[in-house]
Amino acid sequence: EGDYYSDKVVGEHLIFLLLAAHDTTTSALTMAAYHLAHNQQWQDRLREGLQGLGKPQLDYDATRPSQPDLDHCFKEILRMNPPVPMTPTGLFRLE
């Protein structure tokens, strides 16, 4: 309706967003390190694929289309260990 949010409300939302994104990213990367530490075959497979790019530094645009194994690896880790577990809402009845 044309009303602006106060600076306080905007600031609180930004803080929440930064903390939530930081926590979920940390959780996902920790689980990736854990699972890859227990699976030497996948470590080697991903390392070979990334070294095959021939770049001293990786960037998102270079890895995404050419490294489906890396994409699949992270999707599987997120499937096995979601950083934000969901609770089915239909199971609980509050009265």
C-alpha positions as a Markdown table, in Angstrom:
| # | Residue | x | y | z |
|---|---|---|---|---|
| 1 | Glu | 0.0 | 0.0 | 0.0 |
| 2 | Gly | 3.0 | 2.3 | -0.4 |
| 3 | Asp | 4.1 | 2.1 | 3.2 |
| 4 | Tyr | 7.8 | 1.6 | 3.9 |
| 5 | Tyr | 9.2 | -0.7 | 6.5 |
| 6 | Ser | 11.1 | 0.9 | 9.3 |
| 7 | Asp | 14.9 | 0.7 | 9.3 |
| 8 | Lys | 14.7 | -1.5 | 12.4 |
| 9 | Val | 12.4 | -4.1 | 10.7 |
| 10 | Val | 14.6 | -4.1 | 7.6 |
| 11 | Gly | 17.7 | -4.6 | 9.8 |
| 12 | Glu | 16.2 | -7.4 | 11.7 |
| 13 | His | 15.2 | -9.2 | 8.6 |
| 14 | Leu | 18.7 | -8.8 | 7.1 |
| 15 | Ile | 20.3 | -10.2 | 10.3 |
| 16 | Phe | 18.0 | -13.2 | 10.2 |
| 17 | Leu | 18.7 | -13.8 | 6.6 |
| 18 | Leu | 22.5 | -13.6 | 7.1 |
| 19 | Leu | 22.5 | -15.9 | 10.1 |
| 20 | Ala | 20.1 | -18.4 | 8.6 |
| 21 | Ala | 22.1 | -18.6 | 5.3 |
| 22 | His | 25.4 | -18.9 | 7.3 |
| 23 | Asp | 24.1 | -21.7 | 9.4 |
| 24 | Thr | 22.6 | -23.8 | 6.6 |
| 25 | Thr | 25.7 | -23.3 | 4.4 |
| 26 | Thr | 28.0 | -24.3 | 7.3 |
| 27 | Ser | 25.8 | -27.4 | 8.0 |
| 28 | Ala | 25.8 | -28.5 | 4.3 |
| 29 | Leu | 29.6 | -28.0 | 3.9 |
| 30 | Thr | 30.3 | -29.8 | 7.1 |
| 31 | Met | 28.2 | -32.8 | 6.0 |
| 32 | Ala | 29.9 | -32.7 | 2.6 |
| 33 | Ala | 33.3 | -32.9 | 4.3 |
| 34 | Tyr | 32.2 | -35.7 | 6.6 |
| 35 | His | 30.7 | -37.9 | 3.8 |
| 36 | Leu | 33.6 | -37.2 | 1.4 |
| 37 | Ala | 36.1 | -38.1 | 4.2 |
| 38 | His | 34.5 | -41.5 | 4.4 |
| 39 | Asn | 34.4 | -42.1 | 0.7 |
| 40 | Gln | 37.8 | -42.0 | -1.0 |
| 41 | Gln | 36.4 | -43.1 | -4.3 |
| 42 | Trp | 34.2 | -40.0 | -4.5 |
| 43 | Gln | 37.0 | -37.7 | -3.3 |
| 44 | Asp | 39.2 | -38.9 | -6.1 |
| 45 | Arg | 36.3 | -38.7 | -8.7 |
| 46 | Leu | 35.5 | -35.1 | -7.8 |
| 47 | Arg | 39.2 | -34.1 | -7.5 |
| 48 | Glu | 40.0 | -35.4 | -11.0 |
| 49 | Gly | 37.0 | -33.7 | -12.5 |
| 50 | Leu | 37.9 | -30.3 | -11.0 |
| 51 | Gln | 41.6 | -30.6 | -11.9 |
| 52 | Gly | 40.5 | -31.4 | -15.4 |
| 53 | Leu | 39.2 | -27.8 | -15.7 |
| 54 | Gly | 42.8 | -26.6 | -15.7 |
| 55 | Lys | 42.0 | -23.5 | -13.7 |
| 56 | Pro | 44.0 | -22.2 | -10.7 |
| 57 | Gln | 40.8 | -21.0 | -9.0 |
| 58 | Leu | 37.3 | -22.3 | -9.4 |
| 59 | Asp | 34.2 | -20.3 | -9.9 |
| 60 | Tyr | 30.5 | -21.2 | -10.0 |
| 61 | Asp | 30.0 | -20.7 | -13.7 |
| 62 | Ala | 32.9 | -22.9 | -14.6 |
| 63 | Thr | 31.9 | -25.8 | -12.4 |
| 64 | Arg | 28.2 | -26.0 | -12.7 |
| 65 | Pro | 27.7 | -27.1 | -16.3 |
| 66 | Ser | 30.8 | -29.2 | -16.7 |
| 67 | Gln | 30.8 | -31.0 | -13.3 |
| 68 | Pro | 27.5 | -32.9 | -12.9 |
| 69 | Asp | 29.2 | -35.2 | -10.4 |
| 70 | Leu | 29.8 | -32.3 | -8.1 |
| 71 | Asp | 26.2 | -31.2 | -8.4 |
| 72 | His | 24.9 | -34.7 | -7.8 |
| 73 | Cys | 27.2 | -35.0 | -4.8 |
| 74 | Phe | 25.9 | -31.9 | -3.0 |
| 75 | Lys | 22.3 | -32.8 | -3.9 |
| 76 | Glu | 22.7 | -36.2 | -2.3 |
| 77 | Ile | 24.4 | -34.8 | 0.8 |
| 78 | Leu | 21.5 | -32.3 | 1.1 |
| 79 | Arg | 19.0 | -35.2 | 0.7 |
| 80 | Met | 20.7 | -37.3 | 3.3 |
| 81 | Asn | 21.3 | -34.5 | 5.8 |
| 82 | Pro | 19.0 | -31.5 | 5.1 |
| 83 | Pro | 20.3 | -28.4 | 6.8 |
| 84 | Val | 16.8 | -27.3 | 7.7 |
| 85 | Pro | 14.8 | -30.4 | 8.7 |
| 86 | Met | 11.1 | -30.3 | 8.0 |
| 87 | Thr | 8.4 | -31.4 | 10.3 |
| 88 | Pro | 5.1 | -32.5 | 8.7 |
| 89 | Thr | 2.5 | -29.9 | 9.8 |
| 90 | Gly | -0.5 | -32.2 | 9.6 |
| 91 | Leu | 0.7 | -34.5 | 12.4 |
| 92 | Phe | 0.3 | -32.0 | 15.3 |
| 93 | Arg | -2.9 | -30.6 | 16.6 |
| 94 | Leu | -2.8 | -27.6 | 18.8 |
| 95 | Glu | -5.9 | -26.9 | 20.9 |
